[in-house]
Amino acid sequence: MCAKRYCMPDPAMALTDEVIMRHIAAGSRVIDLGCGSGHLLQALRDRHDCSVQGVELDRDAFVETMKRGVPVI
């Protein structure tokens, strides 16, 4: 039987995302190399009306990004 994984949000990551978002103008085009789960791209798309594209090698992270509706290759 596999244990269910649970991950607490990392507060440092949220602060880092906010700092990054302050430096990206609304409506920008953004490509994120190694986008992980796509959470930053999702926020940029939804809150700053950015056109986003993720690039991710990890299969699980790729799937998570797709679930967020973020385009990823």
N, C-alpha and C positions, 0 to 999 in steps of 0.2 A: 504494500500500500504506500502510495506517495504522500508525503506531507504537503499540505497546502501552504504555498508561499504567501507571505504577507510582507509588504514593504511600506514603511513609513515614508512620507514625503520628506525630502531633504531640504531643510529651511535654507541652507546655503545655496542650493540650486535655484530656489525661487528668487533669492536676492540677486544672484548672478543673472538670471533671466531678465529681471527688472532693469538692471544696469544695461544689459545688451539692448533691450527694447527702447531705452531712452536715446540710444545712438542711431536708431534706424527710423528714417522718416516714414510717415504714413504713405502708403501707396508704392513703396519700394518693391523691387524684385529681389528676392533673397534665395540663395542656395546654401544649404547647410550640409557640409560634408561630414559624415558620421553623426547623423541627426538623432541617433538613439530612438526613443519612442515617438519622436516628432512633437513633443509637448511645446517646445519653443516655437516651432513653425506654426503650429495650430494657433497659439496665442497671437503671433504676428499677423496671421491671416484674419483671425476673428476680431482682434482689437485694433489693428493698425491698417486693415484693408490692404495687406501686402500680398503680392503674388509670390508663392513659395514653392520650392522644390527641395526634397530631401534626397540624400544619397546615403545608403546604409548597407553594410556587408553582413551584419549579424541577422540571421533569419528571424529570430524571435522579435527583435527590435523592428525589423522590416514589417512584420505582421502588425505589431502594435501601431506603427505609423499609419499603415493602411486603414486600420480600424478607426483612426481619428479623422479619416477622410483627407489626409495630407498626401499629395502626390510624392511618390518615392520610387527611386530606381536602385 
